Amino acid sequence: MIVVVCPGQGSQTPGFLAPWLELDGVAERIAAYSDAAGVDLREHGTVSDADTIRDTRIAQPLIVAASLVAGSALVARAGRRADGIAGHSVGEIAALVGSDVIDDVTGMRIVGIRGRAMADAAAQTPTGMSAVLGGDEDAILARLAELGLSPANYNGGGQLVVAGELAGLDALAAEPVKGTRVIPLQVAGAFHTDFMAPAVAALRDAVADVAPRDPALTLWTNRDGSVVESGDQALSYLVDQVSSPVRWDLCMSSFAERGITGLIELAPAGALTGLAKRGLRGVPTVAVKTPEDLDAAVALLNGEAA
């Protein structure tokens, strides 16, 4: 079983969209996606600096657009789709498109609204996020409760991303839990926590008129790592996920239970294949960062990898 995964915010680097624009038809698609999302994706994906594309309003549409372009190129070159698909955080929108729950332009409209709504929610209270590496999870969660912080991303492989008000994050960094290392993240908000409640309401309004289809291939949700059976369920989970923890650890456990034999991460790739090397040891992975990586991904998808 080959699974395609779509990355979340934090995967983007300046200029990462540029090589994809050299493929036939991509420039036109990016123009249509820009209109749908309300973001100039060509400019921000080619010439904007790191600080600019870190803005949630820009980062989220850019990431999803890149995943959609890379995913389409992979299917066209391989002549088939993967057996299953999942996305991390905002990557779930690309996964819904990849499984035919929604079309690509609808996905880009939704991600544009999601990015703006989450940025607006983050602006209401100074909050942030930090990665906690290593340590005992129960001890970490107990310490978070003491500091008024919340787990945001259970990434597996000994990595937990936590979120909340800056004072609590500073206290955690000053006195980390035994055996852990705390790394502040360059994001301006406590994503996937209760601080995002206003964004949930905005996203629910945004999908109210969408008529989803049932997934055409196995689709996992960040909610609890389970397989999503219906399009309505997929959209509902997508909305609620904005203020709920990302359970990528449970997604990887589900991949293993289904007998995954390979994992392909779509652009802007790297983060999820890194987690897979620790959480899915021995499973071959390919990170599709540029079109040059497509041949390796096709080989894995078609069972031709060495």
TORLUM-489524 format. One record per residue (C-alpha): residue number from 1; residue in three letters; y, x, z. Coordinates in nm, 4 decimals, padded with zeros to 6 digits, always signed. Each point is the difference from the previous one (the first is absolute). Example, Ala and Ser with C-alpha at 12.3 -4.5 7.8 and 13.67 -1.06 7.14 Angstrom:
// residues 2
R     i    aa      north       east         up
R     1   ala   -00.4500   +01.2300   +00.7800
R     2   ser   +00.3440   +00.1370   -00.0660
This chain:
// residues 306
R     i    aa      north       east         up
R     1   met   +00.0000   +00.0000   +00.0000
R     2   ile   +00.3332   +00.1479   -00.1112
R     3   val   +00.3104   -00.1170   +00.1853
R     4   val   +00.3622   +00.0357   -00.1116
R     5   val   +00.2633   +00.0251   +00.2728
R     6   cys   +00.3764   -00.0450   -00.0271
R     7   pro   +00.2305   +00.2047   +00.2277
R     8   gly   +00.2740   -00.1179   +00.2308
R     9   gln   +00.3492   +00.1164   +00.0849
R    10   gly   +00.0353   +00.3702   +00.0726
R    11   ser   -00.2023   +00.1099   -00.3036
R    12   gln   +00.2997   +00.0352   -00.2305
R    13   thr   +00.1647   +00.3294   -00.0999
R    14   pro   +00.3023   +00.0519   -00.2282
R    15   gly   -00.0786   -00.0294   -00.3700
R    16   phe   -00.3564   -00.1267   +00.0450
R    17   leu   +00.0420   -00.2747   -00.2603
R    18   ala   +00.1188   +00.2358   -00.2767
R    19   pro   -00.3371   +00.1066   -00.1453
R    20   trp   -00.1187   -00.3601   -00.0224
R    21   leu   +00.3001   -00.0939   -00.2130
R    22   glu   -00.1384   +00.2238   -00.2746
R    23   leu   -00.2938   -00.2377   -00.0558
R    24   asp   +00.0295   -00.2612   -00.2744
R    25   gly   +00.1504   -00.3279   +00.1180
R    26   val   +00.0763   +00.1150   +00.3548
R    27   ala   +00.3767   +00.0218   -00.0478
R    28   glu   +00.0047   -00.3644   -00.1085
R    29   arg   -00.2139   -00.1056   +00.2942
R    30   ile   +00.2219   +00.1878   +00.2444
R    31   ala   +00.3045   -00.1744   -00.1458
R    32   ala   -00.1657   -00.3407   +00.0537
R    33   tyr   -00.1080   +00.0991   +00.3507
R    34   ser   +00.3553   +00.1132   +00.0794
R    35   asp   +00.1343   -00.3398   -00.0968
R    36   ala   -00.2633   -00.1777   +00.2090
R    37   ala   +00.0541   +00.2145   +00.3098
R    38   gly   +00.3764   +00.0380   -00.0280
R    39   val   -00.0256   +00.3799   +00.0133
R    40   asp   +00.0665   +00.2629   -00.2693
R    41   leu   -00.3469   +00.1505   +00.0116
R    42   arg   +00.0513   +00.2445   -00.2863
R    43   glu   +00.3018   +00.1615   +00.1668
R    44   his   -00.1481   +00.0098   +00.3476
R    45   gly   -00.3408   +00.1143   -00.1223
R    46   thr   +00.1371   +00.2905   -00.2014
R    47   val   +00.3336   +00.1318   +00.1280
R    48   ser   +00.0720   -00.1452   +00.3457
R    49   asp   -00.0373   +00.2359   +00.2960
R    50   ala   -00.2357   -00.0283   +00.2972
R    51   asp   +00.2537   -00.1712   +00.2273
R    52   thr   +00.0705   -00.2662   -00.2624
R    53   ile   -00.3618   -00.0910   -00.0720
R    54   arg   -00.0783   -00.0082   +00.3729
R    55   asp   +00.2074   -00.3199   +00.0195
R    56   thr   -00.2506   -00.2815   +00.0512
R    57   arg   +00.1765   -00.2141   -00.2607
R    58   ile   -00.0698   +00.2673   -00.2606
R    59   ala   -00.3198   +00.1600   +00.1277
R    60   gln   -00.2151   -00.3114   +00.0035
R    61   pro   +00.0634   -00.1151   -00.3602
R    62   leu   -00.0325   +00.3589   -00.1246
R    63   ile   -00.3383   +00.0495   +00.1645
R    64   val   -00.1433   -00.3284   -00.1229
R    65   ala   +00.1306   +00.0555   -00.3542
R    66   ala   -00.1626   +00.3429   -00.0150
R    67   ser   -00.3317   -00.1380   +00.1249
R    68   leu   +00.0061   -00.2795   -00.2571
R    69   val   +00.0733   +00.2396   -00.2856
R    70   ala   -00.2670   +00.2457   +00.1122
R    71   gly   -00.2528   -00.2775   +00.0536
R    72   ser   +00.0529   -00.1432   -00.3474
R    73   ala   -00.0288   +00.3444   -00.1570
R    74   leu   -00.3246   +00.0632   +00.1865
R    75   val   -00.1585   -00.3275   -00.1117
R    76   ala   +00.1116   +00.0534   -00.3605
R    77   arg   -00.1459   +00.3503   -00.0115
R    78   ala   -00.3228   -00.0792   +00.1883
R    79   gly   -00.0686   -00.3313   -00.1711
R    80   arg   -00.0802   -00.1649   +00.3338
R    81   arg   +00.1408   -00.0775   +00.3410
R    82   ala   -00.1188   +00.1275   +00.3346
R    83   asp   -00.2417   -00.2027   +00.2109
R    84   gly   +00.2533   -00.0603   +00.2761
R    85   ile   +00.3635   +00.0529   +00.0940
R    86   ala   +00.2189   +00.0205   +00.3092
R    87   gly   +00.3560   +00.0987   +00.0809
R    88   his   +00.1630   +00.1617   +00.3006
R    89   ser   +00.3026   -00.1982   +00.1228
R    90   val   +00.2234   -00.0697   -00.3024
R    91   gly   -00.2878   +00.1250   -00.2146
R    92   glu   -00.1658   -00.3361   +00.0658
R    93   ile   +00.2346   -00.1503   -00.2577
R    94   ala   -00.1339   +00.2376   -00.2655
R    95   ala   -00.3534   -00.0843   +00.1149
R    96   leu   +00.0651   -00.3728   -00.0448
R    97   val   +00.1179   +00.0692   -00.3535
R    98   gly   -00.2974   +00.2276   -00.0670
R    99   ser   -00.2407   -00.2737   +00.1086
R   100   asp   +00.1797   -00.2666   -00.2105
R   101   val   +00.1195   -00.2020   +00.3006
R   102   ile   +00.3560   +00.0218   -00.1380
R   103   asp   +00.1477   +00.1427   -00.3197
R   104   asp   +00.1949   +00.3243   -00.0098
R   105   val   +00.3485   -00.1472   -00.0423
R   106   thr   -00.0576   -00.2387   +00.2909
R   107   gly   -00.1165   +00.2953   +00.2070
R   108   met   +00.3165   +00.1924   -00.0795
R   109   arg   +00.2176   -00.2991   +00.0877
R   110   ile   -00.1791   -00.0314   +00.3340
R   111   val   +00.0282   +00.3705   +00.0814
R   112   gly   +00.3719   -00.0006   -00.0761
R   113   ile   +00.0492   -00.2842   +00.2493
R   114   arg   -00.2329   +00.1670   +00.2523
R   115   gly   +00.1887   +00.3286   -00.0116
R   116   arg   +00.3388   -00.1619   +00.0478
R   117   ala   -00.1218   -00.2306   +00.2760
R   118   met   -00.1644   +00.2832   +00.1945
R   119   ala   +00.3100   +00.2173   -00.0344
R   120   asp   +00.2174   -00.2850   +00.1270
R   121   ala   -00.2340   -00.0600   +00.2947
R   122   ala   +00.0006   +00.3706   +00.0843
R   123   ala   +00.3793   +00.0044   +00.0026
R   124   gln   +00.0146   -00.2519   +00.2850
R   125   thr   -00.1287   +00.2442   +00.2652
R   126   pro   -00.0203   +00.3825   -00.0095
R   127   thr   -00.3743   +00.0635   -00.0277
R   128   gly   -00.2345   +00.2509   -00.1566
R   129   met   -00.3557   +00.1215   -00.0358
R   130   ser   -00.2020   +00.3065   +00.0994
R   131   ala   -00.3461   +00.1252   -00.0890
R   132   val   -00.2269   +00.0814   +00.2914
R   133   leu   -00.2755   +00.2435   -00.0933
R   134   gly   -00.3137   +00.0508   +00.2091
R   135   gly   -00.0648   -00.1135   +00.3556
R   136   asp   -00.1827   -00.2953   +00.1494
R   137   glu   +00.1026   -00.3293   -00.1626
R   138   asp   -00.0273   -00.2051   +00.3190
R   139   ala   +00.2185   +00.2482   +00.1862
R   140   ile   +00.2553   -00.0080   -00.2814
R   141   leu   +00.0112   -00.3798   -00.0059
R   142   ala   +00.0470   -00.0102   +00.3775
R   143   arg   +00.2914   +00.2410   -00.0270
R   144   leu   +00.1556   -00.2069   -00.2789
R   145   ala   -00.0109   -00.3078   +00.2213
R   146   glu   +00.1819   +00.1903   +00.2750
R   147   leu   +00.2743   +00.1028   -00.2421
R   148   gly   +00.0382   -00.3356   -00.1765
R   149   leu   -00.1343   +00.1434   -00.3264
R   150   ser   -00.2517   -00.1511   -00.2414
R   151   pro   -00.2799   +00.1351   -00.2190
R   152   ala   +00.1042   -00.0483   -00.3626
R   153   asn   -00.2586   +00.1797   -00.2145
R   154   tyr   -00.3547   +00.0708   +00.1135
R   155   asn   -00.0642   +00.2543   -00.2729
R   156   gly   -00.3345   +00.1333   +00.1203
R   157   gly   -00.0985   +00.3623   +00.0164
R   158   gly   +00.1858   +00.0461   +00.3272
R   159   gln   +00.3371   -00.1211   -00.1306
R   160   leu   +00.1930   -00.2883   +00.1537
R   161   val   +00.3558   -00.0891   -00.1063
R   162   val   +00.2046   -00.1595   +00.2767
R   163   ala   +00.3327   -00.1808   -00.0120
R   164   gly   +00.2783   -00.1413   +00.2129
R   165   glu   +00.3400   +00.0773   +00.1450
R   166   leu   +00.1216   +00.3578   -00.0257
R   167   ala   +00.0155   +00.0597   +00.3745
R   168   gly   -00.3692   -00.0768   +00.0344
R   169   leu   -00.0900   +00.2247   -00.2935
R   170   asp   +00.2077   +00.2812   +00.1500
R   171   ala   -00.1805   -00.0410   +00.3323
R   172   leu   -00.3380   +00.0134   -00.1728
R   173   ala   +00.0971   +00.3188   -00.1835
R   174   ala   +00.1333   +00.1560   +00.3201
R   175   glu   -00.3197   -00.0761   +00.1928
R   176   pro   -00.2817   -00.0457   -00.2518
R   177   val   -00.3376   -00.1313   +00.1073
R   178   lys   -00.2433   +00.2799   +00.0783
R   179   gly   -00.1602   +00.1399   -00.3125
R   180   thr   +00.2509   -00.1561   -00.2408
R   181   arg   +00.2766   +00.1214   -00.2256
R   182   val   +00.2952   -00.2309   -00.0709
R   183   ile   +00.1807   +00.0246   -00.3355
R   184   pro   +00.3144   -00.2129   -00.0557
R   185   leu   -00.0012   -00.1673   -00.3425
R   186   gln   +00.2976   -00.0295   -00.2334
R   187   val   +00.0124   -00.3793   -00.0072
R   188   ala   +00.2792   -00.2245   +00.1252
R   189   gly   -00.1946   -00.2767   +00.1645
R   190   ala   -00.2975   -00.1106   +00.2083
R   191   phe   -00.2075   -00.1326   -00.2889
R   192   his   -00.3122   -00.2084   +00.0699
R   193   thr   +00.1263   -00.1079   +00.3431
R   194   asp   +00.1779   -00.3040   +00.1421
R   195   phe   +00.3323   +00.1567   -00.1024
R   196   met   -00.0896   -00.1094   -00.3560
R   197   ala   -00.0222   -00.3729   +00.0845
R   198   pro   +00.3116   -00.0863   -00.2082
R   199   ala   -00.1600   +00.1678   -00.3023
R   200   val   -00.3136   -00.2118   +00.0408
R   201   ala   +00.2074   -00.3154   -00.0341
R   202   ala   +00.1756   +00.1341   -00.3111
R   203   leu   -00.3267   +00.1012   -00.1630
R   204   arg   -00.1615   -00.3338   +00.0777
R   205   asp   +00.2840   -00.1721   -00.1847
R   206   ala   -00.0412   +00.2450   -00.2890
R   207   val   -00.3654   -00.0885   -00.0595
R   208   ala   +00.0334   -00.3742   +00.0593
R   209   asp   +00.0013   -00.0771   -00.3732
R   210   val   -00.2664   +00.2544   -00.1000
R   211   ala   -00.3339   -00.1400   -00.1215
R   212   pro   -00.2509   +00.2776   +00.0764
R   213   arg   -00.3422   +00.0434   -00.1582
R   214   asp   -00.3134   +00.0956   +00.1906
R   215   pro   -00.0724   +00.3763   -00.0076
R   216   ala   -00.1842   +00.1151   -00.3126
R   217   leu   -00.1526   +00.2948   +00.1861
R   218   thr   -00.0672   +00.0888   +00.3615
R   219   leu   +00.3328   +00.0028   +00.1857
R   220   trp   +00.0438   +00.1241   +00.3567
R   221   thr   +00.2835   -00.0902   +00.2359
R   222   asn   +00.1918   +00.2241   +00.2430
R   223   arg   -00.0190   -00.2861   +00.2492
R   224   asp   -00.3474   +00.0895   +00.1227
R   225   gly   -00.1780   +00.1830   -00.2800
R   226   ser   -00.1794   -00.3139   -00.1167
R   227   val   -00.0527   -00.1127   -00.3575
R   228   val   +00.2447   -00.2656   -00.1177
R   229   glu   -00.1709   -00.2953   -00.1641
R   230   ser   +00.2894   -00.2061   -00.1386
R   231   gly   +00.3404   +00.0492   -00.1554
R   232   asp   +00.1695   -00.2240   +00.2554
R   233   gln   -00.1519   +00.2048   +00.2803
R   234   ala   +00.1112   +00.3246   -00.1659
R   235   leu   +00.3618   -00.1177   -00.0229
R   236   ser   +00.0001   -00.1266   +00.3573
R   237   tyr   -00.1307   +00.3317   +00.1304
R   238   leu   +00.2537   +00.1889   -00.2118
R   239   val   +00.2861   -00.1893   +00.1650
R   240   asp   -00.1270   +00.0299   +00.3559
R   241   gln   -00.0797   +00.3707   -00.0427
R   242   val   +00.3695   +00.0900   +00.0009
R   243   ser   +00.0114   -00.0415   +00.3791
R   244   ser   -00.3648   +00.0824   +00.0803
R   245   pro   -00.1759   +00.3370   +00.0316
R   246   val   -00.1565   +00.1556   -00.3091
R   247   arg   -00.3728   +00.0404   +00.0723
R   248   trp   -00.0811   +00.2631   -00.2586
R   249   asp   -00.2670   +00.1343   +00.2330
R   250   leu   -00.1849   -00.3308   -00.0315
R   251   cys   +00.0476   -00.0007   -00.3778
R   252   met   -00.1690   +00.3415   -00.0218
R   253   ser   -00.2806   -00.1218   +00.2261
R   254   ser   -00.0498   -00.2950   -00.2341
R   255   phe   -00.0058   +00.2300   -00.3022
R   256   ala   -00.2789   +00.1984   +00.1666
R   257   glu   -00.1961   -00.3141   +00.0877
R   258   arg   +00.0174   -00.1089   -00.3650
R   259   gly   -00.1466   +00.3356   -00.1081
R   260   ile   +00.3079   +00.1518   -00.1620
R   261   thr   -00.0887   +00.2866   -00.2367
R   262   gly   +00.3512   +00.1022   -00.1033
R   263   leu   +00.3663   -00.0669   +00.0785
R   264   ile   +00.2925   +00.0213   -00.2408
R   265   glu   +00.3561   -00.0085   +00.1331
R   266   leu   +00.2691   -00.1158   -00.2404
R   267   ala   +00.3435   +00.1596   -00.0308
R   268   pro   +00.1911   +00.1116   +00.1982
R   269   ala   -00.3290   +00.1328   +00.1351
R   270   gly   -00.1125   +00.2401   +00.2690
R   271   ala   +00.0335   -00.1655   +00.3396
R   272   leu   -00.3004   -00.2331   -00.0198
R   273   thr   -00.2342   +00.2559   -00.1553
R   274   gly   +00.1010   +00.2278   +00.2884
R   275   leu   -00.1022   -00.2666   +00.2509
R   276   ala   -00.3239   -00.0609   -00.1903
R   277   lys   -00.1007   +00.3644   +00.0293
R   278   arg   -00.0065   -00.0493   +00.3769
R   279   gly   -00.1015   -00.3658   +00.0242
R   280   leu   -00.2475   -00.0132   -00.2921
R   281   arg   -00.1500   +00.3478   +00.0107
R   282   gly   -00.2025   +00.0894   -00.3056
R   283   val   +00.1418   -00.2749   -00.2229
R   284   pro   +00.1482   +00.1469   -00.3230
R   285   thr   +00.3710   -00.0724   -00.0412
R   286   val   +00.2592   +00.0349   -00.2745
R   287   ala   +00.3760   -00.0185   +00.0600
R   288   val   +00.1722   -00.1205   -00.3183
R   289   lys   +00.3410   +00.1592   +00.0435
R   290   thr   +00.0825   +00.0474   -00.3693
R   291   pro   -00.1606   -00.1008   -00.3320
R   292   glu   -00.1749   +00.3370   +00.0010
R   293   asp   -00.2207   -00.1309   +00.2838
R   294   leu   -00.1266   -00.2974   -00.2000
R   295   asp   -00.2920   +00.1863   -00.1604
R   296   ala   -00.1459   +00.0883   +00.3412
R   297   ala   +00.0469   -00.3594   +00.1157
R   298   val   -00.1701   -00.1357   -00.3136
R   299   ala   -00.2919   +00.2368   +00.0516
R   300   leu   -00.0440   -00.1199   +00.3587
R   301   leu   +00.0381   -00.3646   -00.1009
R   302   asn   -00.2597   +00.0332   -00.2765
R   303   gly   -00.2457   +00.2044   +00.2048
R   304   glu   +00.0621   +00.3205   -00.1935
R   305   ala   +00.1582   +00.2064   +00.2788
R   306   ala   -00.1682   +00.3301   +00.0799
